[in-house]
Amino acid sequence: MALGPDRCVALPMFHAFTGCDTVSCFGGRDKRTAWDMWNAYDEVTPAFCALAATPETGSTGTICSPAVRPY
């Protein structure tokens, strides 16, 4: 599966948001669950891209809805 240019830009933010090097999961859910949610909600990719470009001004509102879905 090819990621495409937008997901390549967004991937570091996905990694940081879902738990990076020292945290292996996001609130009891593994990265696979987070990856499935990302695939189900395409609107998260532009939000991750915006956060990657300007993390201090990015909006987390778009990300929050898919992030709470697994719960």
C-alpha positions in Angstrom: 0.0 0.0 0.0 1.4 3.3 -1.1 1.0 6.2 1.4 1.0 9.1 -1.0 2.6 12.5 -0.5 0.0 13.8 2.1 0.3 10.8 4.3 4.1 10.9 4.1 4.0 14.5 5.5 1.4 13.5 8.1 3.0 10.3 9.3 5.4 11.9 11.8 2.5 13.6 13.5 0.5 10.4 13.5 3.5 8.7 15.2 3.7 11.5 17.8 0.0 11.7 18.4 -0.5 7.9 18.9 2.5 7.4 21.1 6.1 7.5 20.0 9.3 6.0 21.2 8.6 5.9 24.9 4.9 5.3 24.8 3.9 2.2 22.9 0.2 2.8 22.7 -2.5 5.5 22.8 -4.7 5.1 25.9 -4.7 1.3 25.8 -5.2 1.0 22.1 -2.3 0.0 19.8 -1.1 1.7 16.7 -3.0 -0.7 14.5 -6.3 0.6 15.9 -5.2 4.2 15.4 -4.1 3.3 11.8 -7.5 1.8 11.1 -9.2 5.0 12.5 -6.9 7.1 10.3 -7.9 5.1 7.3 -11.6 5.5 8.2 -11.4 9.3 8.6 -9.6 11.0 5.7 -10.1 14.4 7.2 -7.5 13.6 9.8 -4.7 13.7 7.2 -4.9 17.4 6.4 -5.1 18.1 10.2 -1.9 16.1 10.8 -0.3 17.9 7.8 -1.2 21.3 9.3 0.2 20.3 12.7 3.4 19.1 11.1 3.7 22.4 9.3 2.9 24.7 12.2 2.5 22.7 15.4 1.9 25.8 17.6 -1.2 26.9 15.6 -2.6 23.6 14.4 -6.1 22.5 15.3 -6.6 19.2 17.2 -10.4 19.4 16.9 -10.4 17.4 13.6 -8.2 14.7 15.2 -10.1 14.3 18.5 -13.3 12.7 17.0 -11.5 9.7 15.4 -9.2 9.5 18.4 -12.1 8.8 20.8 -13.9 6.4 18.4 -12.1 3.2 19.6 -13.3 3.9 23.2 
